[in-house]
Amino acid sequence: MLVYFMIISGFVDVSEGCCGTAPFGVSGICTLLSLCPNPSSYVFWDSAHPTERAYRFVVSSILQQHTNNVSNSFAFAPVNSSLSN
């Protein structure tokens, strides 16, 4: 499901790493010659680490979900009248 949302969010490559020349971006050293031209279009920087844009996407999704949960939980909370005096 997360991969689907990343694809519709504009990520071009959701399976390979930007850095590295081997499959899935696995290589011992990341060099300027082995970088992809547009790292923000990749989900993974290398075989294990997401790109900055992917981190932002995940964190934003988590914060948005928790913000909605917090807002919904306070929407129906009883008002403590003793605090307003």
N, C-alpha and C positions, 0 to 999 in steps of 0.2 A: 504494500500500500504506500509506504514512504517513497519507494522508487517512482511510483506513478505520479505522486505529487511533485517530486523533483523534476520529472520530465515536463509536466505541464507548467512548472515554474520557470522553465527556460534553460535547465541544465541539458547540455548536449550529450555528454557522456556520463553515464551513471555506473559503469562497470570497470573502467580502466583508470589508472592513476595518471595525472598530468606529468609527473616527474618520473623518468625512467624509460628505458627502451625495451625492457623485457615484458612479457605478458603481465597484465594487471599493474604495470608500472613498477615491477619489482626489479631493483638493481641496487648494487652496492653503493653507488655514488650518483647523486643527482647533479648534473652539470648543465650549463647553459645550452649545450647542444642537445640535451635530452628533454628539455622543457617543451610543453605544448605551447602553442601561440596565444591561447586565451585561458588561463587557469580558472577564471570565474565561471567558465562553462562546464567545468568538471566537478563532480561530487568529491572525488578523492585526489589529494595531492600526490600521494604515493600509495603503496599497497595497504597501508593501515590508517592513514590520517586524512580526515576530510579537509577540503579547501576552506579558506576563510568564509567564502560565500555559503558553503554547505553548513558550516557551524552557525552562521547567522540565521539561515533558514530553519534549522532545528531549534535553536534557542528561541527564535521568534514564535515558532509554532507552540513550544512549551509555554512560554509566557502568555501568549494569547489564550491558550486553553485554561491556564490557572487564573488569569484575570477574569475570564468569563465565569469560572466556578466561584470565585470570590464574590463577584458582583451578584450572581444568582443567590448565593447563600445569605447575603445581607439584604436582599430585596424583600424577603419575607420575615426578617428578624423583628421581634417585638421591640417597640420603642420603650426605653427606660425613661419614664417621665421625671424621675428624681434627678436626672442629669440636666434637664433643661431649666430648672429653677435656680 
